[in-house]
Amino acid sequence: MRIVPPTRLRKAVPCIACVLLAGQAGHALAAIDSLADRYIDRRVATEPSTPESRERALAGGTPDPGDNSVSIGLAYQRAAGANTVTTPYGLDLSFNDWDFIVTGDGYSHTSGAGQGVDGFADVGVTASWTHKFETHWAGGASFTLNAPTGGSVGSARASEGVKVKVAYLPTKEVSIIVGGQLGRDEEAQAGVAEYSSFVLARMQYMPDHWRTIALGASMGHAAGAGQVTAVNAEYDFPIAPRMGLGGAFTATHTLAAGHSSNGVEFDLNFTF
């Protein structure tokens, strides 16, 4: 599920803010992309698994998750009398400090408020670098390209974004992450800036490699399109750790130009 600023609203795209302000313009890049950011923020806050650490964890009864992930999910959002159901997915491949991530909202169906739109959402491709500088500090940067899928839901042109994050880890279980993003949308409508900016923050508690409780917030702006604010809560948990299977619930509330929307998402995550 992606939270976008109020620009690309001429289509019923699968994002929480997209059906809030019909007729306004906006950028396609997400300030909060629940799957991609979940992958990256987990990497910021934890050390990569090693054969030795996995063996120790397995001896304790619960194996560590692998560093690579495949996710599939189901998301629902309601805004301005319209209901949108999407099928988010993700793939994260890790190589030392680098992650290569593919995410998307998959198939989307919007109904209600005089709408009936189906199609496939854009595909996001992200290259991310994260590094733990010392015991209590970590950071990273990522570049995302949103590949257009066209049709009633997808975009006709690509969009790009660069994101930087810094994390403070006061304990092994707690991390506080702040960052910013600059996005570019080639489909911005007349009178709307081509570039958008975001600031974002997240606090997460990870008692082990499987469980995460997190609260996040973001605020984005594009000249001529106004501001969008989003908050979300996330809970990750093990389902079948010995099979590398876990789950995640995410709930999001978005406010744009006085209009609000709410969304929920459930993902199955397989790590290897």
C-alpha positions as CSV (number, residue, x, y, z in Angstrom):
1,M,0.0,0.0,0.0
2,R,1.5,3.3,-1.1
3,I,0.8,6.7,0.4
4,V,1.1,9.4,-2.3
5,P,0.8,13.2,-2.3
6,P,-2.3,14.6,-4.0
7,T,-1.2,14.8,-7.6
8,R,-1.9,11.7,-9.6
9,L,-5.6,11.6,-8.8
10,R,-7.1,11.7,-12.3
11,K,-7.0,7.9,-12.2
12,A,-8.3,5.5,-9.6
13,V,-4.7,4.4,-8.8
14,P,-4.3,2.0,-5.9
15,C,-3.2,4.3,-3.1
16,I,-4.9,5.7,0.0
17,A,-4.7,9.4,-1.0
18,C,-5.6,8.9,-4.7
19,V,-9.4,8.9,-4.3
20,L,-9.5,11.8,-1.9
21,L,-9.3,14.7,-4.2
22,A,-10.6,14.0,-7.7
23,G,-9.4,16.7,-10.1
24,Q,-6.3,17.6,-8.1
25,A,-2.8,16.6,-9.3
26,G,-0.1,14.7,-7.5
27,H,3.1,12.6,-7.6
28,A,3.1,8.9,-7.8
29,L,6.0,8.2,-5.5
30,A,5.2,7.0,-2.0
31,A,6.3,8.6,1.2
32,I,5.3,5.3,2.9
33,D,5.6,2.2,0.9
34,S,4.7,-0.4,3.5
35,L,6.6,-3.3,1.9
36,A,9.7,-1.5,0.6
37,D,10.2,0.5,3.7
38,R,9.6,-2.5,5.9
39,Y,12.4,-4.3,4.1
40,I,14.7,-1.4,4.4
41,D,13.9,-0.4,8.0
42,R,14.4,-4.0,9.2
43,R,17.9,-3.9,7.6
44,V,18.7,-0.6,9.3
45,A,17.7,-1.9,12.7
46,T,19.2,-5.5,12.6
47,E,22.4,-7.2,11.8
48,P,22.3,-9.5,8.7
49,S,21.8,-13.2,9.5
50,T,24.8,-15.5,9.4
51,P,25.0,-19.3,9.4
52,E,26.3,-19.1,12.9
53,S,23.5,-16.8,14.2
54,R,20.8,-18.9,12.5
55,E,22.2,-22.1,14.1
56,R,22.2,-20.5,17.5
57,A,18.6,-19.3,17.0
58,L,17.5,-22.7,15.8
59,A,19.1,-24.3,18.8
60,G,16.9,-21.9,20.9
61,G,13.7,-23.2,19.2
62,T,13.0,-20.3,16.8
63,P,15.2,-19.8,13.7
64,D,16.1,-16.3,12.5
65,P,14.4,-15.2,9.3
66,G,16.5,-15.1,6.2
67,D,17.9,-11.9,4.7
68,N,15.8,-12.3,1.5
69,S,12.0,-11.9,1.4
70,V,9.0,-12.6,-0.8
71,S,5.7,-11.0,0.2
72,I,2.1,-11.2,-1.0
73,G,-0.8,-9.4,0.5
74,L,-4.3,-8.0,0.4
75,A,-5.1,-4.3,1.1
76,Y,-8.3,-2.3,1.5
77,Q,-8.8,1.4,1.6
78,R,-11.9,3.7,1.8
79,A,-11.9,7.3,0.8
80,A,-14.6,9.8,-0.4
81,G,-17.1,7.0,-0.7
82,A,-14.9,4.8,-2.9
83,N,-13.5,1.4,-1.9
84,T,-10.3,0.1,-3.3
85,V,-8.9,-3.4,-3.0
86,T,-5.3,-4.2,-4.1
87,T,-3.0,-7.2,-4.0
88,P,0.4,-5.8,-2.9
89,Y,3.6,-7.9,-3.5
90,G,7.3,-7.6,-2.9
91,L,10.7,-9.2,-3.5
92,D,13.8,-8.2,-1.5
93,L,17.2,-9.6,-2.4
94,S,20.0,-8.7,0.0
95,F,23.7,-8.6,-0.7
96,N,25.8,-7.4,2.2
97,D,24.8,-3.7,2.6
98,W,22.7,-3.6,-0.5
99,D,19.1,-4.5,-1.2
100,F,17.4,-4.8,-4.5
101,I,13.6,-4.6,-4.1
102,V,10.6,-5.0,-6.4
103,T,7.2,-3.9,-5.0
104,G,3.8,-3.0,-6.3
105,D,0.1,-2.9,-5.5
106,G,-0.6,-5.5,-8.0
107,Y,-4.2,-5.9,-9.3
108,S,-6.5,-3.0,-8.2
109,H,-10.3,-2.7,-8.1
110,T,-12.1,0.5,-7.1
111,S,-15.9,0.7,-6.7
112,G,-18.4,3.1,-5.3
113,A,-18.6,6.9,-5.6
114,G,-19.6,6.5,-9.2
115,Q,-16.4,4.6,-10.0
116,G,-15.7,1.1,-11.3
117,V,-12.1,0.8,-12.3
118,D,-9.8,-2.2,-12.6
119,G,-6.2,-2.7,-13.6
120,F,-2.6,-3.3,-12.6
121,A,-0.6,-0.7,-10.6
122,D,2.8,0.5,-11.4
123,V,5.9,-1.5,-10.5
124,G,8.5,0.0,-8.1
125,V,12.1,-1.0,-8.5
126,T,14.4,0.1,-5.6
127,A,18.2,-0.1,-5.0
128,S,18.9,0.5,-1.3
129,W,22.2,0.8,0.6
130,T,22.1,0.6,4.4
131,H,25.0,0.5,6.9
132,K,25.5,0.4,10.6
133,F,28.1,3.0,11.5
134,E,28.5,2.1,15.1
135,T,26.5,0.5,17.9
136,H,23.8,3.2,18.1
137,W,23.7,4.7,14.6
138,A,22.8,3.5,11.2
139,G,21.7,5.0,7.9
140,G,21.1,4.5,4.3
141,A,19.9,5.8,0.9
142,S,17.7,4.4,-1.8
143,F,16.7,5.1,-5.4
144,T,13.3,4.1,-6.7
145,L,12.0,3.9,-10.2
146,N,8.3,3.4,-10.7
147,A,7.8,1.6,-14.0
148,P,4.5,2.5,-15.6
149,T,1.9,-0.1,-16.4
150,G,-0.6,2.1,-18.3
151,G,-4.3,1.3,-18.5
152,S,-7.0,2.7,-16.2
153,V,-4.9,2.3,-13.0
154,G,-1.2,2.5,-14.1
155,S,0.8,5.5,-15.2
156,A,1.8,6.4,-18.7
157,R,5.3,7.6,-17.7
158,A,7.9,6.7,-15.1
159,S,8.5,8.5,-11.9
160,E,11.6,8.5,-9.7
161,G,12.6,9.1,-6.1
162,V,15.6,9.4,-3.9
163,K,15.3,8.7,-0.1
164,V,17.8,9.2,2.7
165,K,17.3,7.8,6.2
166,V,19.2,8.0,9.5
167,A,18.5,5.7,12.5
168,Y,19.3,6.0,16.2
169,L,19.2,2.7,18.1
170,P,19.2,3.4,21.8
171,T,18.8,-0.3,22.6
172,K,19.0,-3.5,20.6
173,E,15.2,-3.6,20.4
174,V,14.3,0.1,19.7
175,S,15.1,2.2,16.7
176,I,14.1,5.7,15.8
177,I,14.3,6.5,12.0
178,V,14.0,9.8,10.3
179,G,14.4,10.7,6.7
180,G,13.4,12.6,3.6
181,Q,12.6,12.0,0.0
182,L,12.6,13.9,-3.2
183,G,10.4,12.6,-6.0
184,R,9.9,13.5,-9.7
185,D,6.7,12.8,-11.7
186,E,6.7,13.3,-15.4
187,E,2.9,13.2,-15.5
188,A,2.3,16.1,-13.1
189,Q,-0.7,18.2,-14.3
190,A,-0.5,21.8,-15.5
191,G,0.1,24.1,-12.6
192,V,1.6,21.4,-10.4
193,A,5.3,21.1,-9.7
194,E,7.1,18.2,-11.2
195,Y,9.0,17.6,-8.0
196,S,7.6,16.6,-4.6
197,S,9.3,16.4,-1.2
198,F,8.6,14.4,1.9
199,V,9.8,14.1,5.5
200,L,9.2,10.9,7.4
201,A,9.7,9.4,10.8
202,R,9.3,5.9,12.3
203,M,9.8,4.3,15.7
204,Q,9.9,0.6,15.9
205,Y,10.3,-2.0,18.7
206,M,11.8,-5.4,17.6
207,P,12.0,-7.8,20.6
208,D,13.4,-10.4,18.1
209,H,14.0,-10.8,14.3
210,W,10.4,-11.9,13.8
211,R,8.3,-9.4,15.8
212,T,8.0,-5.7,15.1
213,I,5.7,-3.0,16.5
214,A,6.1,0.3,14.7
215,L,4.5,3.7,14.3
216,G,5.3,5.9,11.3
217,A,4.4,9.3,9.9
218,S,5.1,11.3,6.8
219,M,4.3,14.7,5.4
220,G,4.6,15.5,1.7
221,H,4.2,18.6,-0.5
222,A,4.2,19.5,-4.2
223,A,3.8,23.1,-5.2
224,G,0.3,23.6,-6.7
225,A,-1.0,20.4,-5.2
226,G,-1.0,21.0,-1.5
227,Q,0.1,18.8,1.3
228,V,-0.6,15.2,2.3
229,T,0.0,13.7,5.8
230,A,-0.1,10.1,6.7
231,V,0.3,8.0,9.8
232,N,0.5,4.2,10.1
233,A,0.9,1.4,12.6
234,E,2.5,-1.9,11.9
235,Y,2.7,-5.3,13.6
236,D,4.9,-8.1,12.2
237,F,4.7,-11.6,13.7
238,P,5.9,-15.2,13.1
239,I,3.5,-17.7,11.6
240,A,5.7,-20.7,10.8
241,P,9.3,-19.7,11.7
242,R,10.8,-23.0,10.7
243,M,9.4,-22.5,7.2
244,G,10.5,-18.9,7.1
245,L,6.9,-17.6,7.1
246,G,5.7,-14.5,8.9
247,G,2.8,-12.0,8.7
248,A,2.3,-8.3,9.0
249,F,-0.7,-6.0,9.6
250,T,-0.6,-2.4,8.7
251,A,-3.2,0.3,9.3
252,T,-2.9,3.8,7.7
253,H,-4.8,7.1,8.0
254,T,-4.2,9.8,5.4
255,L,-5.3,13.5,5.4
256,A,-5.1,15.6,2.2
257,A,-6.7,19.0,1.8
258,G,-9.2,18.4,4.6
259,H,-10.3,15.0,3.3
260,S,-9.3,11.7,5.0
261,S,-9.0,8.1,4.2
262,N,-8.3,4.9,6.0
263,G,-6.6,1.7,4.9
264,V,-5.6,-1.7,6.2
265,E,-3.2,-4.3,4.7
266,F,-2.2,-7.9,5.6
267,D,1.0,-9.4,4.1
268,L,2.5,-12.9,4.2
269,N,6.3,-12.8,4.2
270,F,8.4,-15.7,3.3
271,T,12.1,-15.3,4.1
272,F,15.0,-17.3,2.9
